[in-house]
């Protein structure tokens, strides 16, 4: 499906087969000499077909088109290696691009999840079905790195880069102050919540995410163009809903830990998820991966607040509550 959002701005729905996300919103901004596409979809034929058909319908030639990638998850960047031409510029934030350097980053990630209770047999299946492993770009493009405050000019639009770490460390949004348009990637979503995962000890992604919500709440925005699902307008109301959601999640984690010390996998198995399965054992392993990552983000957040701690028992990390902690 293709929608005209505003003058010279179009949305192309890129299907995401087998994903609860259903589709990616790829935005096309037409300019007089160069066009800009924001995010691409997975490296799959279904995505490529939808993108090429959409670009043809709106009259965009890839030989005169650049790309902006909000963050390096495969559903946003995977298709890029099929789309670039000689002279194409691919813009992004520098922090996320280490994912392209080699596959060795998967090894410490897998070990971290094992330490946090993820069963080895299920973890192997989750890794093999991970979209980042299956449908990432075939090669690393030559990125043009942008940072906070940099400006991209495309036709009548003047887009300011806003760094919004949380969903990933290098997540970046685009904002047109005059037009009051905000391309939010996965930072602000209306119908679903952005998956905030902690898959190592070196970041507190939930803290980053909440700070990034506060950072953009003061902007003058009339319309939010997100990476998935519905376009929306009352963005401050949505920001408050997202903050409330994560506060309830953190409270839920504390309630679970009050029973006993547990691994992150065990904590995740008792949390409430918006997924239609009768029990945790029936969850697809890929959804367990995302759920455990989100549980870990809340555990890290609570740990740095001094509300919980952890101890290493053999090869497993067990989290425990400190005193009468509550949010």
C-alpha positions as CSV (number, residue, x, y, z in Angstrom):
1,X,0.0,0.0,0.0
2,X,1.2,3.5,-0.8
3,X,-0.1,6.7,0.9
4,X,0.6,10.3,0.1
5,X,1.4,11.9,3.5
6,X,2.1,15.4,2.5
7,X,3.5,17.3,-0.5
8,X,6.3,15.1,-1.9
9,X,6.2,12.7,1.1
10,X,4.9,9.1,0.6
11,X,4.7,6.0,2.7
12,X,5.3,2.6,1.2
13,X,4.2,-0.4,3.3
14,X,6.9,-3.0,3.1
15,X,5.6,-6.4,4.2
16,X,7.5,-8.2,7.0
17,X,6.5,-11.9,6.5
18,X,6.3,-14.1,9.6
19,X,6.7,-11.0,11.9
20,X,4.1,-9.7,14.4
21,X,5.2,-6.2,13.2
22,X,3.4,-7.1,9.9
23,X,5.0,-4.3,7.8
24,X,7.6,-1.5,7.8
25,X,6.7,2.1,7.0
26,X,9.3,3.2,4.4
27,X,9.0,7.0,3.7
28,X,10.0,8.5,0.4
29,X,10.7,12.3,0.1
30,X,10.9,13.6,-3.4
31,X,13.4,16.3,-4.2
32,X,14.3,18.3,-7.3
33,X,17.6,16.6,-7.8
34,X,17.9,13.9,-5.1
35,X,15.2,11.9,-3.3
36,X,15.5,10.3,0.1
37,X,14.1,7.0,1.3
38,X,13.9,6.5,5.1
39,X,14.3,2.8,6.0
40,X,14.1,-0.2,3.7
41,X,12.8,-3.5,5.0
42,X,14.3,-7.0,5.3
43,X,16.6,-8.5,2.7
44,X,13.8,-10.6,1.2
45,X,12.1,-10.8,-2.2
46,X,8.8,-9.7,-0.7
47,X,10.3,-6.5,0.6
48,X,12.3,-5.8,-2.6
49,X,9.2,-6.3,-4.8
50,X,7.1,-3.9,-2.6
51,X,9.8,-1.3,-2.5
52,X,10.6,-1.3,-6.2
53,X,6.9,-1.3,-7.1
54,X,6.2,1.6,-4.7
55,X,9.2,3.7,-5.9
56,X,8.0,3.2,-9.5
57,X,4.5,4.2,-8.6
58,X,5.6,7.5,-7.0
59,X,8.0,8.2,-9.8
60,X,11.3,7.8,-8.0
61,X,14.5,6.7,-9.8
62,X,17.0,4.8,-7.6
63,X,19.9,6.5,-9.6
64,X,18.8,9.8,-8.0
65,X,17.9,8.5,-4.5
66,X,19.7,8.5,-1.2
67,X,18.8,6.6,2.0
68,X,18.5,7.4,5.7
69,X,18.5,4.5,8.1
70,X,17.0,5.2,11.5
71,X,18.8,2.3,13.1
72,X,20.5,-1.0,12.2
73,X,17.8,-3.6,12.8
74,X,17.3,-5.8,9.8
75,X,13.7,-4.7,9.1
76,X,15.0,-1.2,8.6
77,X,18.4,-1.7,6.9
78,X,18.3,-5.3,5.5
79,X,17.3,-4.3,1.9
80,X,19.8,-1.5,1.5
81,X,22.4,-3.7,-0.4
82,X,19.8,-4.4,-3.1
83,X,19.0,-0.7,-3.6
84,X,22.2,1.3,-3.7
85,X,23.6,2.6,-7.0
86,X,26.8,4.4,-7.9
87,X,26.7,7.7,-6.1
88,X,24.1,6.7,-3.6
89,X,24.6,8.1,-0.1
90,X,23.4,6.0,2.9
91,X,23.0,8.1,6.0
92,X,23.0,6.8,9.6
93,X,24.3,7.3,13.1
94,X,27.7,5.8,13.7
95,X,27.0,3.9,16.9
96,X,25.0,1.0,15.3
97,X,27.2,0.2,12.4
98,X,29.5,-2.1,14.3
99,X,26.9,-4.8,13.6
100,X,28.3,-5.0,10.1
101,X,31.9,-5.5,11.0
102,X,31.7,-9.3,11.5
103,X,29.5,-12.0,12.9
104,X,31.6,-12.3,16.1
105,X,29.2,-10.0,18.0
106,X,26.6,-12.9,18.1
107,X,28.9,-15.0,20.3
108,X,29.1,-12.8,23.4
109,X,25.4,-12.0,23.0
110,X,24.5,-15.7,23.0
111,X,26.7,-16.4,26.0
112,X,25.0,-13.5,27.8
113,X,21.6,-14.9,27.2
114,X,22.8,-18.4,28.3
115,X,24.1,-16.9,31.5
116,X,20.7,-15.4,32.1
117,X,18.9,-18.7,31.8
118,X,18.0,-19.1,28.2
119,X,18.1,-22.9,27.5
120,X,20.8,-23.7,25.0
121,X,18.7,-25.7,22.6
122,X,16.0,-23.0,22.4
123,X,18.7,-20.3,22.1
124,X,20.2,-22.1,19.1
125,X,16.8,-22.1,17.4
126,X,16.2,-18.5,18.2
127,X,19.6,-17.4,16.8
128,X,19.0,-19.4,13.6
129,X,15.6,-17.7,13.1
130,X,16.6,-14.2,14.1
131,X,15.8,-11.7,11.3
132,X,19.1,-10.0,11.9
133,X,20.9,-13.2,11.1
134,X,18.7,-14.3,8.3
135,X,17.7,-11.1,6.5
136,X,20.5,-8.6,7.0
137,X,22.2,-6.8,4.1
138,X,24.5,-8.8,2.0
139,X,27.4,-6.3,2.4
140,X,28.1,-3.1,4.4
141,X,27.5,0.1,2.5
142,X,29.7,3.1,2.8
143,X,27.7,5.0,5.4
144,X,27.7,8.8,5.7
145,X,27.6,9.3,9.4
146,X,25.3,12.0,10.9
147,X,25.1,13.2,14.4
148,X,22.8,15.3,16.6
149,X,21.9,18.6,15.0
150,X,23.0,17.7,11.4
151,X,20.7,18.8,8.7
152,X,19.5,16.9,5.6
153,X,17.9,19.1,2.9
154,X,15.5,17.2,0.5
155,X,13.4,19.3,-1.7
156,X,11.3,21.7,0.4
157,X,12.1,19.8,3.6
158,X,14.9,20.6,6.1
159,X,15.4,17.6,8.4
160,X,17.3,17.9,11.6
161,X,18.9,14.8,13.1
162,X,17.9,13.9,16.6
163,X,19.8,11.1,18.5
164,X,17.3,9.0,20.4
165,X,19.2,6.1,22.0
166,X,17.2,3.3,23.6
167,X,15.7,0.9,21.1
168,X,19.3,0.8,19.8
169,X,22.3,2.9,20.9
170,X,22.5,4.6,17.5
171,X,18.8,5.2,16.9
172,X,18.2,8.6,15.2
173,X,15.0,10.5,14.2
174,X,14.5,13.3,11.7
175,X,12.5,16.4,12.5
176,X,11.3,19.3,10.2
177,X,10.8,22.2,12.5
178,X,8.9,24.4,10.0
179,X,6.6,21.6,8.7
180,X,6.3,20.1,12.3
181,X,6.9,16.6,10.9
182,X,8.7,13.9,13.0
183,X,10.1,10.7,11.4
184,X,10.3,8.6,14.6
185,X,11.7,5.2,13.4
186,X,11.0,2.8,16.3
187,X,11.4,5.5,19.0
188,X,7.7,6.5,19.0
189,X,5.1,3.9,17.9
190,X,1.4,4.2,18.5
191,X,-0.2,0.7,18.3
192,X,2.7,-1.2,19.8
193,X,5.6,-0.5,22.1
194,X,9.1,-0.4,20.9
195,X,11.1,-3.5,22.1
196,X,13.8,-2.2,24.5
197,X,16.3,-5.0,25.0
198,X,19.4,-5.3,27.1
199,X,21.8,-7.9,25.7
200,X,25.0,-7.0,27.5
201,X,26.1,-5.3,30.7
202,X,27.5,-2.2,29.1
203,X,24.3,-0.2,28.5
204,X,21.1,0.7,30.4
205,X,18.8,0.9,27.3
206,X,15.6,1.5,29.2
207,X,17.1,4.5,31.0
208,X,18.4,5.8,27.6
209,X,14.9,5.3,26.1
210,X,13.1,7.1,28.8
211,X,15.5,10.0,28.6
212,X,15.1,10.1,24.8
213,X,11.3,10.3,25.3
214,X,11.8,13.3,27.5
215,X,14.2,14.8,25.0
216,X,11.6,14.9,22.2
217,X,8.6,15.7,24.3
218,X,9.3,19.4,24.0
219,X,9.4,19.5,20.2
220,X,6.6,21.2,18.2
221,X,5.2,18.3,16.3
222,X,2.0,18.0,14.4
223,X,2.4,14.6,12.9
224,X,4.6,11.5,13.8
225,X,5.6,9.2,11.0
226,X,6.7,6.0,12.8
227,X,8.5,2.9,11.5
228,X,5.6,0.6,12.1
229,X,1.8,0.7,12.1
230,X,-0.3,3.9,12.4
231,X,0.7,7.5,11.8
232,X,-0.4,9.7,14.7
233,X,-0.6,13.2,16.1
234,X,-1.1,13.4,19.9
235,X,2.5,12.5,20.5
236,X,2.8,13.8,24.1
237,X,-0.1,11.7,25.2
238,X,1.7,8.7,23.6
239,X,4.9,9.5,25.3
240,X,3.2,9.5,28.7
241,X,1.5,6.2,27.8
242,X,4.9,4.7,27.0
243,X,6.5,5.9,30.2
244,X,3.5,4.5,32.2
245,X,3.9,1.2,30.4
246,X,7.5,0.8,31.4
247,X,6.8,1.9,35.0
248,X,4.2,-0.9,35.2
249,X,6.7,-3.3,33.6
250,X,9.3,-2.5,36.2
251,X,6.7,-2.9,39.0
252,X,5.8,-6.3,37.5
253,X,9.4,-7.4,37.5
254,X,9.7,-6.4,41.2
255,X,6.6,-8.3,42.0
256,X,8.0,-11.5,40.3
257,X,11.3,-11.2,42.1
258,X,9.6,-10.9,45.5
259,X,8.8,-14.6,45.2
260,X,12.4,-15.7,45.0
261,X,15.7,-15.1,43.2
262,X,15.4,-15.9,39.5
263,X,17.1,-15.8,36.1
264,X,16.0,-13.3,33.5
265,X,14.5,-16.2,31.5
266,X,12.4,-17.2,34.5
267,X,11.3,-13.6,35.1
268,X,10.3,-13.2,31.4
269,X,8.2,-16.4,31.5
270,X,6.0,-14.8,34.2
271,X,5.5,-11.4,32.7
272,X,2.4,-10.5,30.7
273,X,3.0,-10.2,26.9
274,X,0.6,-9.1,24.2
275,X,0.9,-12.4,22.3
276,X,-1.8,-15.0,21.8
277,X,-0.4,-18.2,23.3
278,X,-1.8,-20.2,26.2
279,X,1.6,-20.6,27.9
280,X,5.2,-19.5,27.9
281,X,6.2,-23.0,26.6
282,X,4.2,-22.4,23.5
283,X,5.8,-19.0,22.6
284,X,7.9,-19.1,19.4
285,X,11.6,-19.1,20.4
286,X,12.1,-15.8,18.6
287,X,9.5,-14.1,20.7
288,X,11.1,-15.6,23.8
289,X,14.4,-13.9,22.6
290,X,12.7,-10.5,22.5
291,X,10.8,-11.1,25.8
292,X,14.0,-12.0,27.7
293,X,15.8,-9.1,26.2
294,X,13.1,-6.8,27.4
295,X,13.0,-8.4,30.8
296,X,16.8,-7.8,31.0
297,X,16.4,-4.1,30.1
298,X,14.0,-3.7,33.1
299,X,16.3,-5.7,35.4
300,X,19.3,-3.5,34.4
301,X,17.2,-0.4,35.0
302,X,16.2,-1.6,38.4
303,X,19.7,-2.7,39.3
304,X,21.1,0.7,38.5
305,X,18.4,2.3,40.7
306,X,19.6,0.1,43.5
307,X,16.4,-1.8,43.8
308,X,17.7,-5.3,42.8
309,X,21.0,-7.1,42.6
310,X,22.3,-10.3,41.2
311,X,24.7,-13.1,42.1
312,X,26.4,-15.7,39.9
313,X,25.5,-19.2,40.9
314,X,27.5,-21.6,38.8
315,X,26.9,-20.6,35.2
316,X,23.7,-18.8,35.9
317,X,23.0,-15.2,37.0
318,X,20.2,-14.9,39.6
319,X,18.5,-11.6,40.3
320,X,17.1,-10.7,43.7
321,X,15.2,-7.9,45.2
322,X,16.7,-5.5,47.8
323,X,14.6,-4.8,50.8
324,X,11.1,-3.5,50.2
325,X,11.9,-1.9,46.8
326,X,9.0,-0.5,44.7
327,X,8.9,2.0,41.9
